[in-house]
Amino acid sequence: MRIWSIHPKYLDSKGFVALWREALLAKNVLEGKTVGYRSHPQLDRFKEAPNPLDAINQYLSNIYDGSIDRHFTFDSAKFRKPIVPLFLTVSEDQIIFEFEHLLYKLKRREINLYKTLKETTIIIPHPMFKTIKGKIEKWEKVK
């Protein structure tokens, strides 16, 4: 399961669609609608939120907003946008780790985007994440 903490704008089309699908899977897990992936480390940040379903719905809402900019036709009925926007935190090191991982993937599947992004010095997090100083937590590491 890949639930990126970096801004979805960095993702190529394949990665963006995968993000949408993975976030929908995460929502199903949090709703108790699936037996798989229930203890996946990337779900911890949502499970630890005051209201996990509002958190994953906020995450999906931000992805949906990006899908409009990309002229994708994602189904807005798949999530419920929270009335009050909420935010989670992510460490600076995690953002760097994920961005480097994305560059690794893009170098193999989308070389032009890789060339554009490889000079990025300020990495923007997903809109619902606020960056804090700190190291990567064990649960945050993903393959």
Kinemage of the C-alpha trace (Angstrom):
@kinemage 1
@onewidth
@group {chain A} dominant
@subgroup {mainchain}
@vectorlist {calphas} color= white
{ca met a 1} P 0.000 0.000 0.000
{ca arg a 2} L 1.407 3.398 -0.990
{ca ile a 3} L -0.178 6.412 0.631
{ca trp a 4} L 2.136 9.283 -0.242
{ca ser a 5} L 2.861 12.145 2.143
{ca ile a 6} L 4.295 14.233 -0.695
{ca his a 7} L 2.017 16.397 -2.794
{ca pro a 8} L 0.183 14.415 -5.504
{ca lys a 9} L 1.268 16.980 -8.104
{ca tyr a 10} L 4.650 15.237 -8.240
{ca leu a 11} L 3.139 11.934 -9.354
{ca asp a 12} L 2.931 10.802 -12.938
{ca ser a 13} L -0.453 9.618 -14.219
{ca lys a 14} L 0.210 6.001 -13.288
{ca gly a 15} L 1.255 6.959 -9.773
{ca phe a 16} L -1.660 9.341 -9.361
{ca val a 17} L -4.264 6.742 -10.307
{ca ala a 18} L -2.550 4.200 -8.036
{ca leu a 19} L -2.690 6.731 -5.195
{ca trp a 20} L -6.443 7.139 -5.657
{ca arg a 21} L -6.971 3.378 -5.632
{ca glu a 22} L -4.734 2.824 -2.617
{ca ala a 23} L -6.460 5.587 -0.657
{ca leu a 24} L -9.846 4.044 -1.465
{ca leu a 25} L -8.529 0.690 -0.242
{ca ala a 26} L -7.338 2.398 2.947
{ca lys a 27} L -10.802 3.877 3.421
{ca asn a 28} L -12.347 0.409 3.064
{ca val a 29} L -9.905 -0.920 5.652
{ca leu a 30} L -10.759 1.862 8.094
{ca glu a 31} L -14.463 1.184 7.534
{ca gly a 32} L -13.907 -2.512 8.306
{ca lys a 33} L -14.973 -3.553 4.795
{ca thr a 34} L -11.923 -5.671 3.989
{ca val a 35} L -9.828 -8.315 5.677
{ca gly a 36} L -6.541 -7.419 3.984
{ca tyr a 37} L -4.044 -4.676 4.845
{ca arg a 38} L -5.633 -4.020 8.235
{ca ser a 39} L -2.324 -3.584 10.010
{ca his a 40} L -0.408 -1.821 7.259
{ca pro a 41} L 2.040 0.741 8.721
{ca gln a 42} L 0.884 3.563 6.444
{ca leu a 43} L -2.598 3.308 7.907
{ca asp a 44} L -1.304 4.161 11.391
{ca arg a 45} L -1.279 7.899 10.705
{ca phe a 46} L -4.992 7.732 9.878
{ca lys a 47} L -5.859 5.320 12.682
{ca glu a 48} L -4.201 7.690 15.157
{ca ala a 49} L -6.243 10.689 13.972
{ca pro a 50} L -9.130 11.782 16.216
{ca asn a 51} L -11.540 10.576 13.524
{ca pro a 52} L -9.819 8.125 11.134
{ca leu a 53} L -12.631 8.198 8.565
{ca asp a 54} L -12.630 11.985 8.417
{ca ala a 55} L -8.855 11.849 7.965
{ca ile a 56} L -8.938 9.419 5.034
{ca asn a 57} L -11.881 11.286 3.507
{ca gln a 58} L -9.864 14.521 3.701
{ca tyr a 59} L -6.950 12.752 2.032
{ca leu a 60} L -9.215 11.473 -0.744
{ca ser a 61} L -10.808 14.889 -1.135
{ca asn a 62} L -7.419 16.460 -1.818
{ca ile a 63} L -6.602 13.773 -4.383
{ca tyr a 64} L -9.980 14.320 -6.010
{ca asp a 65} L -9.267 18.056 -6.278
{ca gly a 66} L -6.019 17.218 -8.088
{ca ser a 67} L -7.849 14.845 -10.398
{ca ile a 68} L -9.993 17.712 -11.668
{ca asp a 69} L -6.862 19.661 -12.598
{ca arg a 70} L -5.613 16.606 -14.499
{ca his a 71} L -8.978 16.105 -16.232
{ca phe a 72} L -9.431 12.656 -14.674
{ca thr a 73} L -12.914 11.402 -13.898
{ca phe a 74} L -12.668 10.125 -10.329
{ca asp a 75} L -15.948 9.445 -8.530
{ca ser a 76} L -16.619 11.995 -5.781
{ca ala a 77} L -19.287 9.693 -4.353
{ca lys a 78} L -16.478 7.412 -3.107
{ca phe a 79} L -15.701 9.741 -0.185
{ca arg a 80} L -17.357 12.312 2.040
{ca lys a 81} L -15.523 15.621 2.313
{ca pro a 82} L -15.159 16.615 5.978
{ca ile a 83} L -16.917 19.841 6.955
{ca val a 84} L -13.870 21.067 8.869
{ca pro a 85} L -10.540 20.491 7.109
{ca leu a 86} L -8.084 18.534 9.209
{ca phe a 87} L -4.352 18.094 9.142
{ca leu a 88} L -1.846 15.443 10.123
{ca thr a 89} L 1.887 15.821 10.608
{ca val a 90} L 4.754 14.234 8.721
{ca ser a 91} L 8.481 14.513 9.359
{ca glu a 92} L 10.765 16.407 7.003
{ca asp a 93} L 12.866 13.267 6.655
{ca gln a 94} L 9.813 11.266 5.590
{ca ile a 95} L 9.030 13.807 2.867
{ca ile a 96} L 12.610 13.598 1.572
{ca phe a 97} L 12.561 9.798 1.757
{ca glu a 98} L 9.339 9.574 -0.252
{ca phe a 99} L 10.460 12.125 -2.828
{ca glu a 100} L 13.698 10.234 -3.418
{ca his a 101} L 11.711 7.014 -3.733
{ca leu a 102} L 9.437 8.666 -6.282
{ca leu a 103} L 12.442 9.899 -8.277
{ca tyr a 104} L 13.761 6.336 -8.322
{ca lys a 105} L 10.455 5.132 -9.791
{ca leu a 106} L 10.157 7.992 -12.271
{ca lys a 107} L 13.679 7.478 -13.586
{ca arg a 108} L 12.497 4.083 -14.835
{ca arg a 109} L 8.975 4.850 -16.045
{ca glu a 110} L 8.673 8.606 -16.770
{ca ile a 111} L 12.109 10.020 -17.560
{ca asn a 112} L 10.904 13.500 -18.606
{ca leu a 113} L 9.103 14.039 -15.306
{ca tyr a 114} L 12.142 12.675 -13.489
{ca lys a 115} L 14.366 15.242 -15.227
{ca thr a 116} L 11.945 18.017 -14.268
{ca leu a 117} L 11.668 16.989 -10.625
{ca lys a 118} L 15.239 15.944 -9.852
{ca glu a 119} L 16.279 19.578 -9.288
{ca thr a 120} L 13.470 20.202 -6.779
{ca thr a 121} L 14.818 21.698 -3.568
{ca ile a 122} L 11.595 22.455 -1.682
{ca ile a 123} L 9.287 19.459 -1.507
{ca ile a 124} L 5.649 20.230 -0.792
{ca pro a 125} L 3.677 17.727 1.298
{ca his a 126} L 0.202 16.425 0.484
{ca pro a 127} L -2.232 19.282 1.328
{ca met a 128} L -3.450 17.621 4.526
{ca phe a 129} L 0.038 17.164 5.976
{ca lys a 130} L 2.006 19.732 7.931
{ca thr a 131} L 5.738 19.126 7.919
{ca ile a 132} L 7.583 18.942 11.231
{ca lys a 133} L 11.231 18.464 12.062
{ca gly a 134} L 12.154 14.919 12.799
{ca lys a 135} L 13.387 11.581 11.664
{ca ile a 136} L 11.582 8.867 9.789
{ca glu a 137} L 9.610 6.705 12.145
{ca lys a 138} L 9.953 2.974 11.724
{ca trp a 139} L 6.326 2.621 10.601
{ca glu a 140} L 6.737 5.299 7.971
{ca lys a 141} L 9.355 3.421 5.962
{ca val a 142} L 7.886 1.838 2.887
{ca lys a 143} L 9.322 -0.247 0.082
